[in-house]
Amino acid sequence: MKERGIGPADVEELLVTQPDGLVAEQQRRPAQIDQEATDKLRRELTDTLIASVHEVWFQELKRAATDGEVGAIDARWAPEVDRAKRGARRLVDELTPEQVRARIDREGQAAREAARYRATQLARRAFGDDGDR
C-alpha cells in the first residue's frame, strides 16, 4: 500500500470498486499460502528422511577400515539420499498434511529409538554389561 501511495481513504474505494489487480491478488494469495505450506512439509519430510539415511550411512562409515571401504559405502548410500528426496516429494503430493506430519513424527521417533539403542549398546560394551540384568 505504501509503495503505491494508497492511503486509508483509498482502501475503502478499492474495496468497493475491486480493480482487476486487487481481485487477482486476492485469488493468488490463498494459492501461494497453500504452496508455501506444501513446500515447508516437503522440506521437513525430506530432512527427516535424509537424516535417517545419513545416520545409517554414518554408522557404516565408522566401521570402514580402508579408503576403498569408505568409497564403496559412499557409492552405495549416495543414491539412497536421492531416493529419499524423491520419496518425500511423492509422499507430500499423495498424502494429506496430517499424514505427512504423522510420517515425520514416526521417522523422528524411530531415529530416537535407534540412537537410544546404540547408546545402550555402547554403554554395555564400555562397562562390561553382558545383558543378564
Secondary structure, 3 states (H helix, E strand, C coil): CCCCCCCHHHHHHHHHHCCHHHHHHHHHHHHHHHHHHHHHHHHHHHHHHHHHHHHHHHHHHHHCCCHHHHHHHHHHHHHHHHHHHHHHHHHHHHCCHHHHHHHHHHHHHHHHHHHHHHHHHHHHHHHCCCCCC
